[in-house]
Amino acid sequence: MSDLIGTSPDLTGRVTLVTGASRGIGYFLAKELAGCGAHVVAVARTVGGLEELDDEIKGAGGSATLVPLDLTDMAGIDRLGGAIHERWGKLDVLVANAGVLGTISPIGHVEAKVFEKVMAVNVTSQWRLIRSVDPLLRLSDAGRAILMSSGAASSAKAYWGPYAASKAALEALGRSWAHETQNMSVRVNMVNPGATRTAMRAQAMPGEDPNTLPHPSEIARRLLFLASPDLQVTGKRFEAQEQHFVDLPAPG
């Protein structure tokens, strides 16, 4: 569907926003985007991880702006969009990567506070982020949005109820957004990274040997093309480990 798969785009002069940038896939994708010439606005709760990322990016000749922000701070997300507009007047790439797992347990055993946090971070904050940056992406000549989903969105495995529901909701938001912007220069796609050597995976599968899984840096490189100004695909899910797009249901 796209001959861009596996390529590294030229992002010189482009502004990218990456959430969950202090570790895992977000960390390495931020580094890769900076390596392609983009200025990275890196968002995360963990200041130490952001500072390490900043050192790596600047050490390689790139540039970044660090934004320590908890995505449950909804007003903070609104301010972030305003600050990006004031400084750059647009946003070229959004990587909505931040998310939480919650607990792996029967639905009836999930505590209300756990369910509410999963929905707040994985759904409500994502909507708030989309609302904040949608006007900025429309001001770009090629706005690109990459929403980090999961195979759980469609598999709905036993004991993964809250997380699966949150990712299904995120995909629904992304698809609606893609349909709303399909006649514009904005392209919106979801990503299933697959099982990856991350802290979240270790939390979900504590008995699994992490060395059997791909490193997040490998997955990050596979996602770079989704930020390309030349990408025309929208409203689909990219399976990172199989490196192909999956068609999602079209609007009726």
Backbone as CSV, one residue per row, in Angstrom:
resi,resn,N_x,N_y,N_z,CA_x,CA_y,CA_z,C_x,C_y,C_z
1,MET,0.817,-1.199,0.000,0.000,0.000,0.000,0.857,1.258,0.000
2,SER,2.043,1.137,0.536,2.927,2.306,0.558,4.358,1.881,0.282
3,ASP,4.946,2.443,-0.779,6.341,2.126,-1.082,7.292,2.877,-0.164
4,LEU,6.744,3.633,0.795,7.577,4.361,1.756,7.964,3.492,2.948
5,ILE,7.300,2.350,3.131,7.566,1.503,4.294,9.054,1.162,4.357
6,GLY,9.641,1.396,5.535,11.045,1.084,5.724,11.997,2.211,5.380
7,THR,11.457,3.330,4.893,12.324,4.448,4.521,12.411,5.466,5.657
8,SER,13.435,6.304,5.593,13.621,7.385,6.571,13.379,8.712,5.868
9,PRO,12.339,9.433,6.247,11.996,10.676,5.541,12.930,11.826,5.893
10,ASP,12.989,12.799,5.008,13.689,14.050,5.308,12.703,14.958,6.034
11,LEU,12.981,15.220,7.303,12.085,16.033,8.120,12.732,17.354,8.513
12,THR,13.686,17.783,7.738,14.395,19.026,8.033,13.421,20.196,8.162
13,GLY,13.511,20.900,9.283,12.674,22.069,9.495,11.272,21.759,9.966
14,ARG,10.957,20.491,10.203,9.609,20.124,10.621,9.549,19.970,12.133
15,VAL,8.391,20.276,12.701,8.188,20.241,14.153,7.373,19.005,14.496
16,THR,7.897,18.189,15.408,7.210,16.969,15.802,6.952,16.977,17.305
17,LEU,5.838,16.403,17.703,5.461,16.286,19.119,5.363,14.807,19.451
18,VAL,6.108,14.369,20.454,6.107,12.968,20.856,5.749,12.879,22.337
19,THR,4.669,12.168,22.662,4.323,11.956,24.067,4.900,10.615,24.525
20,GLY,5.086,10.474,25.831,5.708,9.264,26.343,7.129,9.118,25.841
21,ALA,7.851,10.246,25.785,9.163,10.283,25.122,10.333,9.954,26.047
22,SER,10.065,9.634,27.302,11.167,9.421,28.237,11.679,7.987,28.252
23,ARG,10.969,7.063,27.586,11.423,5.678,27.562,10.697,4.918,26.456
24,GLY,11.161,3.697,26.220,10.489,2.800,25.295,10.452,3.306,23.861
25,ILE,9.386,2.961,23.158,9.256,3.308,21.748,9.262,4.817,21.558
26,GLY,8.602,5.557,22.458,8.562,7.013,22.331,9.948,7.626,22.377
27,TYR,10.781,7.130,23.271,12.157,7.627,23.418,12.939,7.441,22.119
28,PHE,12.899,6.231,21.597,13.693,5.939,20.407,13.106,6.555,19.140
29,LEU,11.787,6.684,19.088,11.185,7.339,17.932,11.521,8.832,17.930
30,ALA,11.539,9.443,19.110,11.950,10.847,19.205,13.372,11.023,18.693
31,LYS,14.271,10.120,19.086,15.663,10.172,18.610,15.730,10.030,17.090
32,GLU,14.965,9.088,16.551,14.979,8.856,15.099,14.431,10.057,14.342
33,LEU,13.357,10.648,14.851,12.776,11.822,14.192,13.769,12.980,14.187
34,ALA,14.453,13.180,15.315,15.475,14.224,15.376,16.602,13.933,14.403
35,GLY,16.946,12.654,14.270,17.997,12.268,13.335,17.633,12.524,11.885
36,CYS,16.335,12.610,11.612,15.865,12.920,10.253,15.742,14.427,10.027
37,GLY,16.120,15.221,11.037,16.119,16.674,10.879,15.003,17.409,11.576
38,ALA,14.085,16.681,12.203,12.948,17.336,12.862,13.363,17.943,14.194
39,HIS,12.664,19.010,14.577,12.764,19.504,15.947,11.723,18.748,16.753
40,VAL,12.143,18.126,17.843,11.259,17.263,18.629,10.801,17.971,19.898
41,VAL,9.492,18.070,20.058,8.903,18.516,21.318,8.594,17.242,22.087
42,ALA,9.404,16.959,23.115,9.332,15.693,23.831,8.557,15.861,25.127
43,VAL,7.478,15.088,25.270,6.583,15.191,26.432,6.632,13.898,27.239
44,ALA,6.785,14.027,28.551,6.740,12.870,29.442,6.657,13.365,30.883
45,ARG,6.318,12.460,31.795,6.300,12.816,33.217,7.696,12.788,33.812
46,THR,8.549,11.896,33.297,9.847,11.640,33.911,10.905,12.596,33.387
47,VAL,11.305,13.542,34.221,12.257,14.568,33.807,13.615,13.958,33.479
48,GLY,14.057,12.992,34.284,15.358,12.370,34.041,15.443,11.723,32.672
49,GLY,14.386,11.018,32.282,14.352,10.385,30.965,14.365,11.405,29.848
50,LEU,13.650,12.508,30.041,13.649,13.578,29.034,15.027,14.199,28.897
51,GLU,15.706,14.407,30.009,17.040,15.015,29.958,18.040,14.094,29.268
52,GLU,17.920,12.801,29.517,18.785,11.837,28.826,18.520,11.872,27.328
53,LEU,17.238,11.930,26.952,16.874,12.031,25.535,17.456,13.296,24.919
54,ASP,17.336,14.402,25.625,17.858,15.676,25.137,19.363,15.588,24.887
55,ASP,20.084,14.962,25.812,21.527,14.800,25.653,21.849,13.980,24.406
56,GLU,21.091,12.911,24.192,21.328,12.041,23.027,21.043,12.783,21.728
57,ILE,19.923,13.503,21.693,19.550,14.224,20.473,20.558,15.320,20.167
58,LYS,20.910,16.117,21.164,21.847,17.216,20.929,23.252,16.699,20.639
59,GLY,23.609,15.562,21.248,24.905,14.967,20.982,25.039,14.497,19.543
60,ALA,23.913,14.195,18.918,23.910,13.756,17.518,23.647,14.913,16.560
61,GLY,23.607,16.140,17.102,23.424,17.310,16.253,21.990,17.732,16.043
62,GLY,21.054,17.131,16.782,19.649,17.479,16.629,19.189,18.496,17.651
63,SER,17.886,18.770,17.653,17.338,19.762,18.589,16.024,19.272,19.173
64,ALA,15.785,19.653,20.436,14.571,19.221,21.120,14.125,20.273,22.119
65,THR,12.849,20.247,22.416,12.264,21.040,23.496,11.620,20.066,24.463
66,LEU,11.975,20.154,25.737,11.466,19.220,26.733,10.241,19.796,27.437
67,VAL,9.194,18.959,27.568,7.962,19.387,28.235,7.593,18.350,29.290
68,PRO,7.995,18.547,30.542,7.551,17.647,31.608,6.048,17.857,31.845
69,LEU,5.252,16.837,31.573,3.801,16.988,31.656,3.151,15.634,31.901
70,ASP,2.295,15.579,32.888,1.462,14.404,33.127,0.208,14.570,32.276
71,LEU,-0.081,13.590,31.428,-1.200,13.741,30.502,-2.568,13.707,31.168
72,THR,-2.606,13.473,32.477,-3.892,13.651,33.157,-4.139,15.120,33.474
73,ASP,-3.141,15.961,33.214,-3.291,17.416,33.357,-3.894,17.946,32.061
74,MET,-5.201,17.881,31.959,-5.890,18.218,30.709,-5.676,19.685,30.315
75,ALA,-5.692,20.573,31.294,-5.445,21.981,30.992,-4.025,22.178,30.485
76,GLY,-3.097,21.356,30.994,-1.721,21.425,30.526,-1.607,21.037,29.061
77,ILE,-2.402,20.058,28.636,-2.422,19.663,27.219,-2.918,20.821,26.360
78,ASP,-3.948,21.513,26.845,-4.462,22.675,26.113,-3.387,23.749,25.989
79,ARG,-2.660,23.992,27.074,-1.605,25.013,27.053,-0.474,24.614,26.099
80,LEU,-0.210,23.315,26.018,0.847,22.836,25.127,0.554,23.212,23.679
81,GLY,-0.683,22.999,23.249,-1.044,23.380,21.884,-0.870,24.867,21.649
82,GLY,-1.276,25.676,22.634,-1.119,27.120,22.507,0.339,27.537,22.429
83,ALA,1.192,26.871,23.231,2.613,27.207,23.234,3.270,26.846,21.905
84,ILE,2.880,25.695,21.333,3.434,25.301,20.028,3.014,26.303,18.954
85,HIS,1.764,26.735,18.998,1.295,27.717,18.016,2.044,29.029,18.146
86,GLU,2.263,29.446,19.375,2.942,30.724,19.599,4.388,30.689,19.122
87,ARG,5.053,29.546,19.305,6.472,29.464,18.969,6.723,29.110,17.508
88,TRP,5.934,28.146,16.977,6.216,27.667,15.624,5.089,27.930,14.625
89,GLY,3.897,28.222,15.116,2.788,28.531,14.220,2.160,27.344,13.540
90,LYS,2.621,26.129,13.873,2.098,24.916,13.232,2.683,23.712,13.950
91,LEU,2.182,22.523,13.608,2.786,21.266,14.015,2.760,20.355,12.801
92,ASP,3.867,19.687,12.537,3.946,18.822,11.358,3.662,17.360,11.674
93,VAL,4.095,16.909,12.843,3.923,15.487,13.194,3.523,15.349,14.658
94,LEU,2.476,14.577,14.903,2.088,14.185,16.255,2.340,12.692,16.417
95,VAL,3.055,12.316,17.465,3.178,10.911,17.847,2.533,10.767,19.225
96,ALA,1.312,10.245,19.262,0.581,10.053,20.522,0.929,8.667,21.045
97,ASN,2.016,8.615,21.797,2.593,7.343,22.204,2.310,6.987,23.663
98,ALA,2.124,7.979,24.520,1.977,7.714,25.955,0.744,6.860,26.241
99,GLY,0.891,5.953,27.201,-0.230,5.120,27.585,0.097,4.333,28.838
100,VAL,-0.924,3.784,29.483,-0.735,2.943,30.661,-1.476,1.626,30.463
101,LEU,-0.991,0.601,31.151,-1.562,-0.740,31.011,-2.737,-0.979,31.943
102,GLY,-2.645,-0.461,33.152,-3.635,-0.813,34.157,-3.266,-2.146,34.778
103,THR,-4.243,-2.990,35.039,-3.976,-4.315,35.599,-4.509,-5.393,34.668
104,ILE,-3.826,-6.527,34.672,-4.290,-7.695,33.928,-5.081,-8.549,34.913
105,SER,-6.398,-8.513,34.792,-7.246,-9.243,35.743,-8.665,-9.345,35.184
106,PRO,-9.484,-10.218,35.761,-10.887,-10.284,35.322,-11.547,-8.907,35.446
107,ILE,-12.434,-8.608,34.537,-13.076,-7.298,34.519,-13.739,-6.976,35.863
108,GLY,-14.362,-7.954,36.450,-15.053,-7.734,37.713,-14.134,-7.462,38.886
109,HIS,-12.850,-7.707,38.705,-11.879,-7.476,39.770,-11.110,-6.172,39.597
110,VAL,-11.340,-5.477,38.508,-10.613,-4.229,38.254,-11.143,-3.140,39.183
111,GLU,-10.241,-2.490,39.905,-10.651,-1.400,40.782,-11.083,-0.191,39.963
112,ALA,-12.040,0.538,40.475,-12.563,1.708,39.758,-11.459,2.712,39.464
113,LYS,-10.575,2.948,40.423,-9.523,3.947,40.219,-8.554,3.513,39.122
114,VAL,-8.336,2.204,38.981,-7.463,1.698,37.914,-8.141,1.891,36.560
115,PHE,-9.405,1.504,36.467,-10.145,1.664,35.209,-10.183,3.128,34.794
116,GLU,-10.465,3.992,35.743,-10.582,5.421,35.437,-9.250,6.018,34.981
117,LYS,-8.141,5.553,35.559,-6.840,6.062,35.124,-6.510,5.597,33.712
118,VAL,-6.791,4.331,33.409,-6.544,3.819,32.053,-7.322,4.645,31.034
119,MET,-8.578,4.919,31.331,-9.394,5.693,30.395,-8.926,7.149,30.327
120,ALA,-8.515,7.700,31.464,-8.053,9.092,31.467,-6.808,9.270,30.612
121,VAL,-5.852,8.353,30.751,-4.587,8.485,30.018,-4.713,8.010,28.578
122,ASN,-5.365,6.854,28.377,-5.373,6.237,27.049,-6.470,6.745,26.129
123,VAL,-7.483,7.393,26.691,-8.596,7.871,25.854,-8.807,9.383,26.010
124,THR,-9.153,9.812,27.217,-9.513,11.219,27.392,-8.361,12.154,27.064
125,SER,-7.161,11.830,27.542,-6.029,12.714,27.252,-5.681,12.693,25.765
126,GLN,-5.940,11.558,25.097,-5.656,11.470,23.661,-6.633,12.358,22.869
127,TRP,-7.904,12.329,23.295,-8.875,13.236,22.660,-8.471,14.681,22.905
128,ARG,-8.071,14.971,24.134,-7.682,16.344,24.466,-6.469,16.769,23.642
129,LEU,-5.531,15.834,23.456,-4.344,16.119,22.653,-4.719,16.358,21.191
130,ILE,-5.576,15.504,20.665,-6.041,15.674,19.286,-6.712,17.032,19.120
131,ARG,-7.585,17.362,20.057,-8.296,18.650,19.990,-7.321,19.823,20.027
132,SER,-6.248,19.666,20.821,-5.282,20.751,20.990,-4.426,20.967,19.749
133,VAL,-4.066,19.858,19.059,-3.114,19.999,17.944,-3.751,19.902,16.565
134,ASP,-5.020,19.518,16.485,-5.668,19.416,15.167,-5.542,20.705,14.357
135,PRO,-5.810,21.879,14.942,-5.648,23.108,14.151,-4.203,23.332,13.711
136,LEU,-3.250,22.884,14.524,-1.830,23.069,14.197,-1.405,22.153,13.058
137,LEU,-1.899,20.919,13.057,-1.578,19.993,11.966,-2.199,20.471,10.654
138,ARG,-3.351,21.107,10.747,-3.989,21.632,9.529,-3.216,22.812,8.950
139,LEU,-2.423,23.472,9.791,-1.601,24.589,9.315,-0.310,24.120,8.643
140,SER,0.019,22.843,8.816,1.190,22.271,8.149,0.841,21.949,6.699
141,ASP,1.855,21.913,5.850,1.611,21.505,4.459,1.435,19.996,4.357
142,ALA,1.816,19.263,5.437,1.675,17.809,5.440,1.624,17.324,6.882
143,GLY,0.506,17.591,7.564,0.362,17.182,8.956,0.213,15.672,9.053
144,ARG,0.956,15.076,9.971,0.921,13.624,10.127,0.667,13.272,11.592
145,ALA,-0.270,12.363,11.845,-0.571,11.916,13.198,-0.366,10.412,13.286
146,ILE,0.376,9.991,14.307,0.663,8.578,14.554,0.139,8.260,15.942
147,LEU,-0.905,7.439,16.011,-1.535,7.102,17.286,-1.144,5.683,17.676
148,MET,-0.529,5.518,18.841,-0.049,4.206,19.261,-1.185,3.380,19.830
149,SER,-1.555,2.339,19.092,-2.639,1.455,19.499,-2.046,0.134,19.972
150,SER,-2.760,-0.950,19.757,-2.322,-2.263,20.224,-3.173,-3.324,19.556
151,GLY,-2.614,-4.526,19.447,-3.408,-5.642,18.949,-4.566,-5.949,19.873
152,ALA,-4.452,-5.513,21.141,-5.534,-5.739,22.107,-6.816,-5.032,21.698
153,ALA,-6.709,-3.992,20.873,-7.893,-3.247,20.442,-8.879,-4.142,19.700
154,SER,-8.355,-5.126,18.978,-9.239,-6.017,18.221,-9.298,-7.431,18.800
155,SER,-8.231,-7.872,19.485,-8.249,-9.234,20.024,-9.102,-9.352,21.282
156,ALA,-9.139,-8.277,22.079,-9.942,-8.256,23.316,-9.730,-9.528,24.141
157,LYS,-8.463,-9.820,24.419,-8.132,-11.034,25.162,-8.699,-11.013,26.586
158,ALA,-8.926,-12.182,27.118,-9.373,-12.307,28.501,-8.396,-11.601,29.435
159,TYR,-8.945,-10.897,30.395,-8.190,-10.206,31.457,-7.554,-8.886,31.008
160,TRP,-7.694,-8.538,29.754,-7.116,-7.282,29.241,-8.210,-6.237,29.006
161,GLY,-9.376,-6.389,29.639,-10.545,-5.573,29.329,-10.328,-4.069,29.286
162,PRO,-9.877,-3.414,30.360,-9.734,-1.957,30.346,-8.751,-1.471,29.271
163,TYR,-7.597,-2.116,29.189,-6.597,-1.696,28.204,-7.135,-1.898,26.782
164,ALA,-7.739,-3.064,26.529,-8.292,-3.344,25.206,-9.370,-2.330,24.832
165,ALA,-10.250,-2.035,25.803,-11.318,-1.071,25.538,-10.749,0.310,25.247
166,SER,-9.696,0.688,25.970,-9.114,2.018,25.767,-8.480,2.140,24.384
167,LYS,-7.822,1.074,23.934,-7.171,1.138,22.626,-8.201,1.051,21.490
168,ALA,-9.281,0.319,21.723,-10.360,0.297,20.727,-10.985,1.683,20.603
169,ALA,-11.142,2.358,21.731,-11.684,3.718,21.711,-10.736,4.671,20.997
170,LEU,-9.432,4.521,21.249,-8.457,5.374,20.580,-8.496,5.173,19.065
171,GLU,-8.607,3.917,18.649,-8.682,3.652,17.210,-9.946,4.265,16.600
172,ALA,-11.049,4.213,17.324,-12.285,4.821,16.823,-12.124,6.331,16.674
173,LEU,-11.482,6.963,17.662,-11.201,8.396,17.563,-10.330,8.687,16.354
174,GLY,-9.281,7.883,16.191,-8.356,8.095,15.077,-9.017,7.924,13.727
175,ARG,-9.868,6.917,13.620,-10.554,6.698,12.344,-11.493,7.854,12.016
176,SER,-12.229,8.315,13.020,-13.127,9.454,12.787,-12.332,10.681,12.359
177,TRP,-11.216,10.916,13.041,-10.352,12.065,12.712,-9.818,11.938,11.294
178,ALA,-9.414,10.727,10.916,-8.897,10.508,9.563,-9.970,10.790,8.512
179,HIS,-11.197,10.374,8.793,-12.281,10.615,7.834,-12.621,12.104,7.742
180,GLU,-12.500,12.802,8.864,-12.784,14.240,8.858,-11.744,15.028,8.072
181,THR,-10.521,14.526,8.022,-9.415,15.282,7.412,-8.932,14.676,6.101
182,GLN,-9.645,13.698,5.559,-9.144,12.969,4.401,-8.998,13.847,3.155
183,ASN,-9.741,14.934,3.088,-9.624,15.834,1.939,-8.683,17.002,2.208
184,MET,-7.946,16.907,3.302,-6.966,17.933,3.656,-5.571,17.350,3.519
185,SER,-4.582,18.077,4.018,-3.209,17.597,3.941,-2.818,16.773,5.162
186,VAL,-3.774,16.506,6.060,-3.506,15.744,7.283,-3.715,14.248,7.018
187,ARG,-2.813,13.426,7.561,-2.942,11.975,7.473,-2.858,11.408,8.882
188,VAL,-3.807,10.544,9.228,-3.904,9.986,10.579,-3.852,8.466,10.488
189,ASN,-2.905,7.862,11.183,-2.811,6.405,11.185,-2.522,5.883,12.582
190,MET,-2.990,4.667,12.835,-2.755,3.993,14.092,-1.625,2.983,13.917
191,VAL,-1.012,2.586,15.027,0.092,1.630,14.985,-0.136,0.542,16.026
192,ASN,0.042,-0.697,15.610,0.167,-1.805,16.552,1.642,-2.192,16.571
193,PRO,2.380,-1.835,17.633,3.810,-2.136,17.649,4.106,-3.614,17.836
194,GLY,3.128,-4.378,18.333,3.373,-5.778,18.635,4.172,-5.917,19.920
195,ALA,4.417,-7.146,20.325,5.171,-7.411,21.550,6.578,-6.845,21.414
196,THR,6.939,-5.940,22.310,8.210,-5.218,22.235,8.858,-5.206,23.618
197,ARG,10.174,-5.092,23.652,10.938,-5.133,24.904,10.806,-3.806,25.652
198,THR,9.652,-3.610,26.259,9.388,-2.365,26.988,8.976,-2.680,28.419
199,ALA,8.963,-1.644,29.258,8.544,-1.804,30.648,7.083,-2.222,30.732
200,MET,6.244,-1.697,29.840,4.831,-2.070,29.865,4.659,-3.551,29.542
201,ARG,5.413,-4.052,28.573,5.328,-5.472,28.233,5.784,-6.334,29.400
202,ALA,6.844,-5.917,30.077,7.346,-6.667,31.229,6.312,-6.698,32.350
203,GLN,5.567,-5.594,32.500,4.507,-5.536,33.503,3.389,-6.517,33.163
204,ALA,3.069,-6.610,31.865,1.978,-7.475,31.429,2.377,-8.950,31.426
205,MET,3.622,-9.221,31.084,4.114,-10.593,30.934,5.391,-10.777,31.754
206,PRO,5.299,-10.816,33.074,6.499,-10.839,33.909,7.364,-12.078,33.736
207,GLY,6.809,-13.177,33.257,7.595,-14.394,33.096,8.252,-14.544,31.742
208,GLU,8.037,-13.577,30.868,8.536,-13.654,29.496,10.001,-13.229,29.422
209,ASP,10.776,-13.902,28.574,12.170,-13.521,28.363,12.196,-12.313,27.428
210,PRO,12.593,-11.133,27.919,12.568,-9.941,27.068,13.506,-10.030,25.872
211,ASN,14.518,-10.880,25.968,15.473,-10.996,24.866,14.882,-11.689,23.645
212,THR,13.682,-12.246,23.802,13.006,-12.865,22.654,12.204,-11.839,21.858
213,LEU,12.147,-10.608,22.363,11.319,-9.573,21.738,12.188,-8.527,21.051
214,PRO,11.669,-7.879,20.004,12.432,-6.806,19.361,12.629,-5.620,20.292
215,HIS,13.779,-4.967,20.170,14.076,-3.780,20.972,13.222,-2.618,20.482
216,PRO,12.805,-1.707,21.371,11.979,-0.571,20.924,12.651,0.292,19.859
217,SER,13.967,0.333,19.821,14.651,1.110,18.781,14.368,0.536,17.394
218,GLU,14.233,-0.783,17.321,13.927,-1.437,16.039,12.526,-1.080,15.576
219,ILE,11.577,-1.120,16.505,10.198,-0.758,16.168,10.125,0.714,15.760
220,ALA,10.842,1.570,16.482,10.826,3.004,16.178,11.269,3.266,14.741
221,ARG,12.320,2.588,14.302,12.806,2.799,12.927,11.756,2.398,11.894
222,ARG,10.951,1.389,12.234,9.929,0.923,11.298,8.761,1.904,11.176
223,LEU,8.636,2.805,12.147,7.510,3.742,12.145,7.843,5.090,11.533
224,LEU,9.114,5.335,11.269,9.543,6.649,10.787,8.795,7.112,9.552
225,PHE,8.545,6.206,8.623,7.931,6.601,7.354,6.543,7.195,7.534
226,LEU,5.891,6.884,8.670,4.547,7.418,8.914,4.561,8.922,9.128
227,ALA,5.757,9.488,9.371,5.896,10.939,9.524,6.230,11.629,8.213
228,SER,6.377,10.872,7.156,6.812,11.443,5.882,5.770,12.363,5.246
229,PRO,6.195,13.504,4.736,5.270,14.376,3.996,4.719,13.705,2.744
230,ASP,5.390,12.661,2.268,4.956,11.969,1.055,3.911,10.890,1.315
231,LEU,3.665,10.557,2.577,2.697,9.513,2.907,1.283,9.963,2.537
232,GLN,0.557,9.095,1.859,-0.823,9.420,1.496,-1.848,8.540,2.192
233,VAL,-1.412,7.454,2.801,-2.319,6.552,3.509,-2.907,7.249,4.727
234,THR,-4.184,7.041,4.990,-4.808,7.607,6.193,-5.918,6.688,6.683
235,GLY,-6.158,6.717,7.998,-7.255,5.963,8.586,-7.021,4.474,8.679
236,LYS,-5.748,4.055,8.683,-5.441,2.625,8.730,-4.556,2.307,9.934
237,ARG,-4.405,1.015,10.217,-3.511,0.587,11.285,-2.291,-0.087,10.675
238,PHE,-1.123,0.352,11.115,0.128,-0.234,10.638,0.603,-1.276,11.639
239,GLU,0.796,-2.492,11.154,1.326,-3.569,11.978,2.847,-3.516,11.884
240,ALA,3.490,-3.024,12.944,4.914,-2.712,12.866,5.784,-3.944,12.653
241,GLN,5.434,-5.047,13.265,6.311,-6.211,13.157,6.141,-6.947,11.836
242,GLU,4.943,-6.888,11.265,4.726,-7.488,9.945,4.973,-6.481,8.822
243,GLN,5.054,-5.213,9.180,5.315,-4.108,8.259,4.300,-4.046,7.117
244,HIS,3.039,-3.988,7.518,1.987,-3.772,6.525,0.816,-3.072,7.177
245,PHE,-0.043,-2.473,6.340,-1.238,-1.793,6.820,-2.422,-2.751,6.882
246,VAL,-3.310,-2.477,7.825,-4.561,-3.225,7.947,-5.693,-2.240,7.692
247,ASP,-6.606,-2.626,6.817,-7.781,-1.797,6.564,-8.732,-1.893,7.757
248,LEU,-9.178,-0.762,8.243,-10.158,-0.715,9.313,-11.531,-0.440,8.714
249,PRO,-12.606,-0.766,9.405,-13.948,-0.593,8.817,-14.179,0.837,8.328
250,ALA,-14.714,0.929,7.123,-15.038,2.237,6.550,-16.366,2.721,7.128
251,PRO,-16.592,4.036,7.132,-17.864,4.527,7.642,-19.020,4.062,6.777
252,GLY,-20.141,3.726,7.412,-21.291,3.209,6.685,-22.131,4.320,6.105
